[in-house]
Amino acid sequence: MDIVVDVLEAAKNGVNKTAIVYRTNLNFTLAEKYLELLEKQGLLENKSDKYITSDKGKVFLAKAKEITMQLETPLPKIKEKKMQNEDPSSKIKQMTLQYEAPIQKTQEMILQREAPIQKTQEMILQHEAPMQKTQEMILQHETPIQKMQQMKLQHEAPMQKTQEMILQHEASMQKTQEMILQYEVSMQKTQEMKLQHEAPIQKAGEMNLQQDLLMERLIREITMRRENPN
């Protein structure tokens, strides 16, 4: 009862849920339940995330304050009023009963609302337990896979370096082969030039040899003529 009055009083000028929580000293879960219930009863209105006490709620709040003030009236005054007229006390009792009736219904509705919520929470917990186990199994399964991937990367690193060294070696071999081909071509040209150079020398040698033979023959003839003039 006091909580309902506090909520309606706090929302008279329009406030958000956080302000209601601080003014009524409730937690957010319980405050949300009271707000939903009072909104369904038409005592609160929700406008742009702000709760404001409706006209019906203001009437209810005024009656609740009136009853509270009457209940808090000092005992001597009650006795005086009772002595003056017994009817007001009976009216107060009736008003108290009328006031407590919707409060009791509100509490019953809250309990009825909390029962399925509690069951839902239990079902969620039961559902989350196997999900948590599944996640743990997935993590346990992923750990060796991750290690295998790391080992694969560690194994691939030297393989990649080896391939790079092989490519560098092949490039060096290709350059060496090109240099050998260039050297062979140069040697072949040198041999051709040598042959071209040796050809006239050989011809000159042959001509010198013929000249020597001719001179030798002339000398023999001259010698023979000297020895035999006739």
C-alpha positions, 0 to 999 in steps of 0.5 A: 500500500505504501509503495503504491502511494509512494510511486503515484506521489513520485510520478505526479509531475512526470518522472522517469523510471530511475527517479521513481526507483530512487524516491521509493527506495525500490530496486529496478525489478520490483519498481518495473513490476509496480509500474506495469501493474499501475499502468494496467490499472489506469493509475499511471500513464507512460509518455515518452519514457516518463511515467505520470500519475493519471487523473484516476491515479490522482483520485486514488492517491487523494483517497489513500492519503485521506484514509492514511490521515484518518488512520493516523489520527490520535486515539483521543480524537477518535474517541471524541469522534466516536463519542460524538457519532459512532458512524464515522468509525464504521465508515473508516473501517469500510473505507479501510476495507475498500482501500485494502481490497484493491491492494490485496488484489494488486499483491495477488496479481503481482504474485501471479505474475511473478510465478510464471516469471520465476518458472521462465527463469528456471527454464532459462537456467535449465536451458543455459546449463547445457548451452554452457557445457556445449560452449565449454566443449567447443572451447576444448575442441577449438584449443587443439585445433588452434594449436594445430593451426599454429604448428601448421603456420610454424611448419609453413614458415621454413617451407616458405623460406626454403621455396624462396631459397630454391627460387633464388638458387634457380635464378642464380643458376639461370644467370650462370647458364646465360653467362656460360652461353655468352662465354661459349658464343664468345669462344666460338667467335674467337675461334672463327677469328683465329681461323680467319687470321690463320688462313692468310698466314697458312697461305703465306707459308705455302707461298714461302715454301714454294719460293724456297723450293724454286730457289733451291731448284735454281741454285741446283741448276746454276751449280750443275751448269757451272760444273758442266759448262758443255 
